[in-house]
Amino acid sequence: MTDKNNRMDIVRQLGLGEGPLPAQIESRRDELTYEMQKHLHILGPTPKRCLVMFADLGLSDPEIARYFKIPTTIVTDLRRVWDIDGVT
């Protein structure tokens, strides 16, 4: 019984909110197209560093794309925009 009352107090304090969360998060990555931004979350919290690491390991764009299950063109475009050298 106490847990239910505590939860209700928390809900009262926090309010009902402003509605549902936005479908997509606004990004400050103006250099990237919408299509590229859709796949960034797959590369983790630091997508550029992640891509640099895989390129430094010598993986090709198709290998990186296959590992993350994203289109090869996305990997190629990200590497071009961010000027990441390596095997393509």
C-alpha positions, 0 to 999 in steps of 0.5 A: 500500500505504501509503494502505491502512495509513494508512486502517486506522490511522485507522479503528483510532483512531476506532473503529467508531462508535456506529451510524448517524446519527439519522434526524432532528436534534434541534432547539431550535426549540420554536416550530416544528411538526415539519412546519415543521422538516422544511423548514428545511434548504432555506432554508439555515443561517439560515432566518429571515434567508433568509425575511426577505430574500425577503419584503423583496424583495417576493416573496409566499408562493407565489413563495417556496414555488415558488422553494424547492419547498416547500408554500406553507403552510409559508412562510405558517406560518413567516412568521406564527411569526417575525412576518415582514411583507411581501406574503402 
